[in-house]
């Protein structure tokens, strides 16, 4: 069963990154989230938000041309 909301700590543990990175992404509005308490406290990450972030910010690898490799 998928949880509808995760804490920053739960997300960090699930995806294997430090909780400080998750909190940074929240603070910079790069990761979809909601606040469940007044005063922008107690953020929760919505189900699918991490997957959306990864899709949006993945840098696609592009093979370099053979001629540019020989020059360097």
OpenMM code with the backbone's topology and positions (N, CA, C; nanometers):
from openmm import Vec3, app, unit

residues = "UNK UNK UNK UNK UNK UNK UNK UNK UNK UNK UNK UNK UNK UNK UNK UNK UNK UNK UNK UNK UNK UNK UNK UNK UNK UNK UNK UNK UNK UNK UNK UNK UNK UNK UNK UNK UNK UNK UNK UNK UNK UNK UNK UNK UNK UNK UNK UNK UNK UNK UNK UNK UNK UNK UNK UNK UNK UNK UNK UNK UNK UNK UNK UNK UNK UNK UNK UNK UNK UNK UNK UNK".split()
positions = [
    Vec3(0.0839, -0.1192, 0.0000),
    Vec3(0.0000, 0.0000, 0.0000),
    Vec3(0.0881, 0.1250, 0.0000),
    Vec3(0.0631, 0.2146, -0.0913),
    Vec3(0.1389, 0.3385, -0.1024),
    Vec3(0.0784, 0.4442, -0.0105),
    Vec3(0.1662, 0.5105, 0.0644),
    Vec3(0.1199, 0.6186, 0.1511),
    Vec3(0.0910, 0.7421, 0.0670),
    Vec3(-0.0118, 0.8155, 0.1039),
    Vec3(-0.0462, 0.9383, 0.0333),
    Vec3(0.0543, 1.0493, 0.0633),
    Vec3(0.1032, 1.0552, 0.1878),
    Vec3(0.1987, 1.1583, 0.2297),
    Vec3(0.3181, 1.0937, 0.2992),
    Vec3(0.4360, 1.1531, 0.2797),
    Vec3(0.5575, 1.1092, 0.3481),
    Vec3(0.6224, 1.2279, 0.4165),
    Vec3(0.6888, 1.2032, 0.5259),
    Vec3(0.7699, 1.3071, 0.5893),
    Vec3(0.9009, 1.3175, 0.5121),
    Vec3(0.9726, 1.4279, 0.5274),
    Vec3(1.1044, 1.4375, 0.4636),
    Vec3(1.1964, 1.3213, 0.5024),
    Vec3(1.1915, 1.2797, 0.6272),
    Vec3(1.2756, 1.1690, 0.6731),
    Vec3(1.2373, 1.0382, 0.6044),
    Vec3(1.1078, 1.0124, 0.5916),
    Vec3(1.0621, 0.8901, 0.5258),
    Vec3(1.1052, 0.8868, 0.3788),
    Vec3(1.0909, 1.0010, 0.3104),
    Vec3(1.1319, 1.0075, 0.1704),
    Vec3(1.2824, 0.9862, 0.1580),
    Vec3(1.3588, 1.0522, 0.2434),
    Vec3(1.5047, 1.0392, 0.2395),
    Vec3(1.5468, 0.8935, 0.2580),
    Vec3(1.4850, 0.8254, 0.3511),
    Vec3(1.5177, 0.6852, 0.3756),
    Vec3(1.4764, 0.5976, 0.2570),
    Vec3(1.3644, 0.6288, 0.1965),
    Vec3(1.3142, 0.5484, 0.0841),
    Vec3(1.4037, 0.5609, -0.0386),
    Vec3(1.4508, 0.6819, -0.0679),
    Vec3(1.5286, 0.7015, -0.1901),
    Vec3(1.6794, 0.7029, -0.1663),
    Vec3(1.7227, 0.7028, -0.0407),
    Vec3(1.8647, 0.6918, -0.0101),
    Vec3(1.9446, 0.8200, -0.0209),
    Vec3(1.8836, 0.9319, 0.0170),
    Vec3(1.9566, 1.0590, 0.0201),
    Vec3(1.9430, 1.1200, 0.1594),
    Vec3(2.0299, 1.2137, 0.1950),
    Vec3(2.0189, 1.2770, 0.3269),
    Vec3(1.8900, 1.3586, 0.3397),
    Vec3(1.8332, 1.3601, 0.4589),
    Vec3(1.7109, 1.4367, 0.4841),
    Vec3(1.7346, 1.5855, 0.4605),
    Vec3(1.8573, 1.6331, 0.4796),
    Vec3(1.8872, 1.7743, 0.4534),
    Vec3(1.8676, 1.8082, 0.3053),
    Vec3(1.8970, 1.7130, 0.2173),
    Vec3(1.8739, 1.7361, 0.0741),
    Vec3(1.7250, 1.7486, 0.0457),
    Vec3(1.6441, 1.6638, 0.1085),
    Vec3(1.4994, 1.6705, 0.0901),
    Vec3(1.4474, 1.8047, 0.1404),
    Vec3(1.4928, 1.8465, 0.2567),
    Vec3(1.4478, 1.9748, 0.3122),
    Vec3(1.4901, 2.0927, 0.2229),
    Vec3(1.6076, 2.0836, 0.1633),
    Vec3(1.6525, 2.1877, 0.0695),
    Vec3(1.5587, 2.1942, -0.0506),
    Vec3(1.5248, 2.0795, -0.1082),
    Vec3(1.4355, 2.0762, -0.2239),
    Vec3(1.2988, 2.1345, -0.1892),
    Vec3(1.2520, 2.1099, -0.0678),
    Vec3(1.1250, 2.1676, -0.0221),
    Vec3(1.1387, 2.3190, -0.0098),
    Vec3(1.2448, 2.3624, 0.0572),
    Vec3(1.2663, 2.5060, 0.0804),
    Vec3(1.2759, 2.5830, -0.0512),
    Vec3(1.3368, 2.5217, -0.1529),
    Vec3(1.3549, 2.5864, -0.2825),
    Vec3(1.2360, 2.5639, -0.3764),
    Vec3(1.1298, 2.5028, -0.3263),
    Vec3(1.0095, 2.4720, -0.4055),
    Vec3(1.0406, 2.3894, -0.5299),
    Vec3(1.1333, 2.2979, -0.5173),
    Vec3(1.1682, 2.2093, -0.6280),
    Vec3(1.0969, 2.0745, -0.6164),
    Vec3(1.0421, 2.0471, -0.4998),
    Vec3(0.9752, 1.9201, -0.4723),
    Vec3(0.8337, 1.9506, -0.4253),
    Vec3(0.7341, 1.8925, -0.4912),
    Vec3(0.5953, 1.9163, -0.4517),
    Vec3(0.5734, 1.8736, -0.3070),
    Vec3(0.5062, 1.9598, -0.2315),
    Vec3(0.4821, 1.9314, -0.0904),
    Vec3(0.3638, 2.0131, -0.0403),
    Vec3(0.3165, 1.9780, 0.0779),
    Vec3(0.2129, 2.0559, 0.1458),
    Vec3(0.2538, 2.0721, 0.2910),
    Vec3(0.1963, 2.1716, 0.3553),
    Vec3(0.2191, 2.1914, 0.4986),
    Vec3(0.0940, 2.1476, 0.5725),
    Vec3(0.1145, 2.0698, 0.6760),
    Vec3(0.0007, 2.0174, 0.7528),
    Vec3(-0.0168, 2.0899, 0.8856),
    Vec3(0.0605, 2.1954, 0.9041),
    Vec3(0.0486, 2.2761, 1.0254),
    Vec3(0.0642, 2.4227, 0.9860),
    Vec3(0.0063, 2.5141, 1.0619),
    Vec3(0.0200, 2.6563, 1.0308),
    Vec3(0.1658, 2.7028, 1.0394),
    Vec3(0.1971, 2.8060, 0.9658),
    Vec3(0.3298, 2.8660, 0.9752),
    Vec3(0.4358, 2.7939, 0.8950),
    Vec3(0.3969, 2.7249, 0.7899),
    Vec3(0.4919, 2.6519, 0.7059),
    Vec3(0.5795, 2.5585, 0.7881),
    Vec3(0.5124, 2.4787, 0.8698),
    Vec3(0.5825, 2.3790, 0.9505),
    Vec3(0.5270, 2.2419, 0.9148),
    Vec3(0.6056, 2.1404, 0.9403),
    Vec3(0.5630, 2.0024, 0.9233),
    Vec3(0.5285, 1.9703, 0.7772),
    Vec3(0.6241, 1.9897, 0.6842),
    Vec3(0.5941, 1.9612, 0.5441),
    Vec3(0.5767, 1.8119, 0.5191),
    Vec3(0.4911, 1.7810, 0.4255),
    Vec3(0.4705, 1.6432, 0.3820),
    Vec3(0.4858, 1.6402, 0.2307),
    Vec3(0.5440, 1.5325, 0.1812),
    Vec3(0.5658, 1.5155, 0.0393),
    Vec3(0.4550, 1.4260, -0.0153),
    Vec3(0.3951, 1.4702, -0.1242),
    Vec3(0.2857, 1.3973, -0.1849),
    Vec3(0.3357, 1.2726, -0.2568),
    Vec3(0.2529, 1.1707, -0.2633),
    Vec3(0.2842, 1.0493, -0.3366),
    Vec3(0.3135, 1.0851, -0.4826),
    Vec3(0.4247, 1.0373, -0.5353),
    Vec3(0.4628, 1.0656, -0.6738),
    Vec3(0.5468, 1.1903, -0.6923),
    Vec3(0.5628, 1.2704, -0.5867),
    Vec3(0.6391, 1.3951, -0.5995),
    Vec3(0.7868, 1.3686, -0.6305),
    Vec3(0.8454, 1.2675, -0.5669),
    Vec3(0.9862, 1.2365, -0.5918),
    Vec3(1.0061, 1.1918, -0.7366),
    Vec3(0.9170, 1.1061, -0.7835),
    Vec3(0.9265, 1.0566, -0.9192),
    Vec3(0.9129, 1.1713, -1.0198),
    Vec3(0.8243, 1.2657, -0.9916),
    Vec3(0.8078, 1.3832, -1.0775),
    Vec3(0.9362, 1.4667, -1.0773),
    Vec3(0.9963, 1.4865, -0.9595),
    Vec3(1.1207, 1.5625, -0.9482),
    Vec3(1.2311, 1.4964, -1.0306),
    Vec3(1.2449, 1.3650, -1.0175),
    Vec3(1.3499, 1.2935, -1.0906),
    Vec3(1.3297, 1.3077, -1.2408),
    Vec3(1.2078, 1.2933, -1.2873),
    Vec3(1.1783, 1.3069, -1.4298),
    Vec3(1.2098, 1.4484, -1.4782),
    Vec3(1.1716, 1.5470, -1.3998),
    Vec3(1.1890, 1.6864, -1.4400),
    Vec3(1.3354, 1.7297, -1.4430),
    Vec3(1.4152, 1.6808, -1.3498),
    Vec3(1.5517, 1.7311, -1.3361),
    Vec3(1.6605, 1.6337, -1.3802),
    Vec3(1.6240, 1.5218, -1.4403),
    Vec3(1.7251, 1.4290, -1.4891),
    Vec3(1.7972, 1.4910, -1.6086),
    Vec3(1.9290, 1.4886, -1.6028),
    Vec3(2.0113, 1.5376, -1.7129),
    Vec3(2.0363, 1.4193, -1.8050),
    Vec3(1.9926, 1.4319, -1.9274),
    Vec3(2.0058, 1.3231, -2.0235),
    Vec3(2.1484, 1.3173, -2.0768),
    Vec3(2.2063, 1.1976, -2.0752),
    Vec3(2.3400, 1.1780, -2.1296),
    Vec3(2.3340, 1.1852, -2.2815),
    Vec3(2.4279, 1.2577, -2.3391),
    Vec3(2.4347, 1.2687, -2.4839),
    Vec3(2.5740, 1.2255, -2.5275),
    Vec3(2.5801, 1.1259, -2.6149),
    Vec3(2.7124, 1.0817, -2.6604),
    Vec3(2.7814, 1.1930, -2.7388),
    Vec3(2.9091, 1.2054, -2.7147),
    Vec3(2.9864, 1.3073, -2.7873),
    Vec3(3.0217, 1.2531, -2.9242),
    Vec3(3.0381, 1.3432, -3.0183),
    Vec3(3.0750, 1.3025, -3.1530),
    Vec3(3.2163, 1.2470, -3.1544),
    Vec3(3.2414, 1.1521, -3.2399),
    Vec3(3.3731, 1.0884, -3.2469),
    Vec3(3.4831, 1.1898, -3.2775),
    Vec3(3.4540, 1.2879, -3.3627),
    Vec3(3.5570, 1.3849, -3.4001),
    Vec3(3.5966, 1.4727, -3.2818),
    Vec3(3.5020, 1.5069, -3.1946),
    Vec3(3.5355, 1.5928, -3.0794),
    Vec3(3.6184, 1.5174, -2.9774),
    Vec3(3.6058, 1.3850, -2.9706),
    Vec3(3.6871, 1.3062, -2.8769),
    Vec3(3.8330, 1.3003, -2.9238),
    Vec3(3.8550, 1.2968, -3.0523),
    Vec3(3.9908, 1.2893, -3.1040),
    Vec3(4.0672, 1.4190, -3.0854),
    Vec3(3.9948, 1.5321, -3.0871),
    Vec3(4.0584, 1.6640, -3.0761),
    Vec3(4.1147, 1.6865, -2.9373),
    Vec3(4.0455, 1.6382, -2.8329),
    Vec3(4.0803, 1.6676, -2.6946),
    Vec3(4.1950, 1.5931, -2.6476),
] * unit.nanometer
topology = app.Topology()
chain = topology.addChain("A")
for resn in residues:
    res = topology.addResidue(resn, chain)
    for name in ("N", "CA", "C"):
        topology.addAtom(name, app.Element.getBySymbol(name[0]), res)
